[in-house]
């Protein structure tokens, strides 16, 4: 299989590298300009009872900002650059890189801000509220970055659907729609473990505001990403989350062929949910092990969704696609 | 589940749709508690009027096969989970016998329709038989 060159490499570099690095650079510059107003040593770590460790200014920002953010940005850039054939991959890469590029420097800045003009760093106030508050701009800018990332141009297929691909016998005037819901394996166990760990973390650190913020964020994730609806009809293949979002759509005219496969989310995609396969840039909504529809799409793209009765879904997709040619 | 409609067929579209849900329940393809797509979504998916789907869903509700919930679409009731095994066996027997006798499928189908159109009272006295 020849791999198609992912489009929009410049935009990818802009969002995954330039934006986080510029934000990080600006934050580092601001931090260094505060140098004379900061105590020496500075507080670098907080425990349940306030500051519990002092260190140098370098320690405060080098690891989280100067090492972590660039490393992460580079990883996301590579993802979009080498396997970003699908818009989803490029959007996720941009969003994750920007989130990280805002959140990490924001936390470092918040840490320093509460110590400005203090003589003794150990008297610095709590940073819990700011750490939670930083989630807001980080998430907002990540959404904007994903939104502004250019999508895929329409690429209608030119070849007919292979004769060997499974079909559903359909009359000349018959219309068909296949609808099936598919759920995350072990949703309740997953939710319980997640909330329990957040609760333990909150109890251990006694910082309730960040705990509450993280709980709300995780609750939203559980709500949105655990149940999906898969539809195959005259528009193509559509997979939507419980609230109608996120929505993954493969238009009928871009379907080259659909097959049924045994999917192993952990081994292929490194986890569950809305994902990109690092090996070939295939994207997917992979929620459990077992049968799934794999669609070969124009532009060297592939889309996988794990769903019961995948045979019917794949066969109908082939049937409707070949009828539309 | 798979919905299919034929706008060229004589049977009204809403009845075709309701038939699909009934058949899916009998075949065990849908289970109690399962949610059908909202009328709006299914109408868009099949490119038909939303009232066509609503009419089908309302008929299914009147029969007790689905429950309509505001804003949440139609949910299959316990009726969808009834034991249809005997019916499957009987249908299979009809098919086997039709083929054995070399009858035209349409003949059997119309006989079946006639038999079902009778209001329950069998005209010819069937010989009572013990099931083995």
Interface residues (C-beta under 8 A of the other chain):
Chain A: X168 X170 X171 X173 X174 X175 X176 X177 X178 X179 X180 X181 X229 X231 X233 X234 X235 X309 X312 X316
Chain B: X1 X2 X3 X4 X5 X6 X7 X8 X29 X34 X35 X36 X37 X41 X42 X45 X46 X47 X48
